[in-house]
Amino acid sequence: MRWRDYWKDKALFLIFEGCCMAITCIFLRLTGYEKGNVILLLLFWTLLLLLWMCREYMERRKYFKKTAEILEKMDQRYLLGELMPPSWRLEDRIYQNMIRRSNKSVIEKIRKLEAEQQEYKEYIESWVHEIKAPITGISLLCENGRKEETGAPERFRQISMENAKLENYVDMVLYYARSEQVYKDYLIQSCHLQEMVYDVLERNRFLLIRNGIRAEVNCDEDVFTDKKWLGFIVNQIVLNSVKYKRENSPCISFLAQKTTDHTCLIIEDNGMGIQEKDLPRIFEKGFTGENGRNQKKSTGIGLYLCKKLCDQLGLEIEAQSKAGSYTKIILQFPQNNYISEVR
């Protein structure tokens, strides 16, 4: 609270005090008081008024400063009414009570929304688990069909590819629903990067073969993370590489680099690349970029979800690219020296 603002707020009160002074002076002069005595009275009155206003300004400034400090330190600022400093002023107590009542309404609304969100999340998870059963069944039928039917292996392969796409979309829904509370589901343990990458490539083998994409894997390193969540992140990056592949000799490579502070998993493809103007925004929700708009294939969710999950897992993710040449996604895992020493 500034001094100038305080004076503006007290303008009406000061005008009233000035009128009172003027009326008092006229009354005293009419009743025979000498001019010097009247002036002395006015000076004393003005001095007392200034002292009182200075004291009140300092008191109010201290009160609001303390309230602002409490507000800045709070994570849930809608609870300010419960922590405001006490005041002897009736006006402050009335405002504090009104804020508490308003905050109570906000908290009730938040709890209702959280309950609805949790119910919706549980429904999505239940739906995903239910729909995965027929997806698994289709995969087994296709596998058996490729082995038994000599006349239609290609047809079963195509069905498997479409089924894999469906499974990827279902997984995306599941991980998106869980992305706000990753800590309830992840298990941090040693994860061999090369083994995890092979699992992802095996899952997408028909898609890679159909698109003629060659894979190079050189990531014989261990990191500490959740293998399942990391597998989903890498899978999304692989699907993006397939989606925006080049026509001639497409390739995707996996390389691990280890330093004293961290381990990096570098996933690079020689596809379309990303326009320089689009690169800073590729992890934004719903952003498709020029490539996505041209091919009408992108939803803008995959990389956004990768970034969100990496933040929850304590990983760093960044992208480097040159349009028409390559795209490189770098996952950075912190090096846990204590666990490494124990091992």
N, C-alpha and C positions, 0 to 999 in steps of 0.2 A: 504494500500500500504506500503510495507516494504522498508527500505533503501537499502537493498541488491538488491531487484528487480528493484528499481529505477536506481541504478548504472549499472546493466546489460542492462537495456533499453537504457542508455546513452553511452554504450560502443563505438559505432561507432562515436558519437560526440566527445568523449574523445580522441579517436585515431586521429581524424582530428585535434583537438586542439594540441595534442602532435606533430604532423607533422608540424603544423604552428609554434609552438615554436622552433622546431629544425631548420626550414628554416630561421626563424628570427634571431636565434643565429648565424648561419653561415654567413648570410648577414651582420650582425653587426660586426662580427669579421673581415670579408673581407674588410669592409669599414673603419676599423681602430679603432673601439670602444674597450675600455679596457675590459679585462675579468671580472673585478669586477662590472663594470657597466652593462654588459650583464647579469650576475648572478642576480644582483639586479632587473633588468627589469623582468627576468623570475620569480623571487619570487613574485613580485608585481602582475604579470599576473596570476600566480597560485592562489594567495590569492583572487583576484577578481573573478576568475572562481569558486573557492570553495564557496565563499559567495553567488554568483548568484545561484549556483546549490542547496545550502542549502535553500535559500529563495524559489526557485521554488518547491523543494521537499515539504516544509511545506505547500505551497499554494495548490499544487495538492493533497496532503494527506488530507487537510481540505475539499477540494471540493468533493473528492470521499467518504470521511467519511460522509459528509452531505447527499450526494446522496444515500448512503447505508442506512442511518437512515430513509430517506423518504420512500425508498423501503420496509423496514421492517414494517413500520407503515401502509402500504397500504393494503387494502383488495383486490383490483383489480390491481394487479401489472403491468398488460399490459398498464396501463395509466401512467407509469413512465415518458414518454416523455413530458407529460403536466405539470409535477410538478418538473422537474429537476431544480436545482438552476441555475440562469443566469451566464454566463461566458463571459469575454471579448475576449477569444481566438476564433479565426476563426475555428479551428479544433473541439472544443467543440460544437460550434453552428451548424456545419455541421452534426456532429454525432447526436445531439439532433433533428435536422430536419429529419434525416433519421429514427430515432426511432419513431418519431411522425407519419411519413408516414407508417411505418411498423405496428404500433399499430392501425392506422385507418383501415388498411386492416384486422387485426385480429378482431377488433370490428365489422366490417361489416359482417365477416364470422360468428361470434358468434351470432349476431342478426338474421342472416339467419337461423342458426341451431335452435335457440330458437323458431323462427316462425314455422319452420317445426315440431319441437317437440310439440308445442302447437296445431298445426293442427292435428297431429297424436293422441294426447291425447283427443282432442275433438271428433275425429272419434271413438276412442275406447269407450269413454263414451256413445256416441250416439248408437253405436252397442250394448253395454251392455243393455241399456234401451230398445232397440228394441227387443232383444232376450229374455228379461225377460217376455215379454207379453205372448209368447207361453209357456214358462215354467210355468207361473201362470195358464194358461189354462189347461195344462196337470195335474197340481196338483188338480185343481177343478174337472176335469173329473175323476181322480183316487178316490178322496174323495167321489164323488157321486156314482162311481162304487162299492166301498166297501159297501155303504149303500143299494144300490138297487139290485146288483147282488148277489144272494145267492150262486152261484156255483163257483165264481172265485175271492173271496176276496184276496187270496194270490197272485194271478197274479197282481192285482192292487197295492198291497203292494210293490211288487218287482219293478213295474214301478215307484211308488212314491220314492223308495230308489234311483233308478238310476237318476230320475229327480232331487232329492236333491243333488246328486253328481254333476250333471251338473250345478245346481245353485251355488254350492260352488265354482266350477272352474270359473264360470262367475264372481262371486263376487271377486275372487282373482285377475282376470284381471282388474276389475274396481278399486279396492283398490290399486293395483300396479301402475296403471296409475295416480292415485291421490296422491300417497305417497310423491311426491316431494313438493306438495303444500297443505298439510293437513290444514294449517291455513285458507285457503279459504273456507273450508267446515265444519269444526268442530264447535260444540256448547257446551261450557263448562257449565254444570249444575249438580245439584245433581242427583246421580245415585245410586239406591239401588242395591247392588251387588247380593243379593239373587234373586231378580226379574229378573235381567239381565241373571243370570245363568239358571234360569228356562226357560227363552225364548230360550236360546241356546239348552238346553236339549230337549225342545219341538220340536224345529226345526229338531233335529237329533233322534227323538224318535224311528222311525222304524229301523234306523241303529244300535242304542244301543240295542234294543230288539233282532234284528236278531243276533247280536254278543254276546248276553247274558251278557251284561255289566251292573253292578249295580252302581248306582250313589248315593253318599252321599253328602248332601248340608248343610253346617252350616256357612253361611256367611251373617248374618243379620247386615250389616254395610252399611253406606252411604259414598260415595266418590264424589269428584267433577272432572268430566271428560266428554268426549263425549260418550254417551251410545252406539251409533251406531258403532263407531270405536272400542270401547272396546269389544262390542259383536263380532265383526269380529275376533279380536285377540283371545278371549277365544274360539271361534268356531274352529279356526285353531288348537289350543292346544288340544281340544277335538277330532278332527279328527285324529291328530297324535296319541293320546292315543288309539283310536279304531284301527288304522292301525297297531300298534305294541303291541297289547294286548297279554296277556298270554292265554293259552288254558283253564286252570281251574280257575273258580271263578274270572273272571276279574272284576275290580272295579276302579272307578274314584271318587275322593273326592274333594270337594271345601270347603276351610276353610278360614275365614277372621280373621286376628289378627290386633288389633289396639294399637298403642303406642302414645306417646305425639307428635312424629315427623311425623309419617306416618301410613298408613294402608296397610296391605299386603293381597293380595288374593293368596292363595296357592292352586295350582291345582296339585294333586298327583294321579298317577296310579300305579298299581302293575304289569305292563307289562314287556316287555323285558329289559327295562333299556338301558342305553347308555354306550358304552365302555369308560373307563377313558381317553384313548388317543383321543377320538373323542369329548369329552365334551367341550373343549375350543373353538371348531370350529363350533358348531351346528348352530350358528346364521350367519354364512358366506353364501353368495349367492352361490347357486349351490352345497353346501356341503351335501352329502347324508349319509356319515358314513358307518360303517360296516353293520348295520341293513338294511339300504336302498339298499346297493349293494346286500346283500343276498336275500332280498325279491323282489327287482326290483320294488318297489312301490314309491320311493321317488323322488321328483323333486329338493329338496333343496331350495325351494322358500318360503314355509309356514312360518317357524321360522325366516327366513331372513326378511320377510315382517313384522312379528310381532315385531321384534327388531327395524326395521326402523320406524314403526308407533309409537312404544313406545317412541322412541327418539323425534319424532315430537310432541307428546302429553306431554312430560316432565315426563314420567314414567320410572321406572327402571324395567328391566326384567333380571332374572338370572335363571340358571338351576342347579339342583343337581340330581345326579343319581348314581345308582349302577347296574352294568350289571346283568341281570337275576332277579332283585329284585324290583326296583321302579324307577320312574322318577318324579321329582318334579319341577314344573315351578312356580316361585314366581314373581308376579307383585306387585310393590311397588308404592303406590300413596302418594304424598306429602300431609301433613296435612295443610290445609289452615285455620289458626287460626282466621284470620279476618272474613272470611265468617261464620265460626262456631259460633263466638261471635254474629254476626248480627242475625243469625237464633235463 
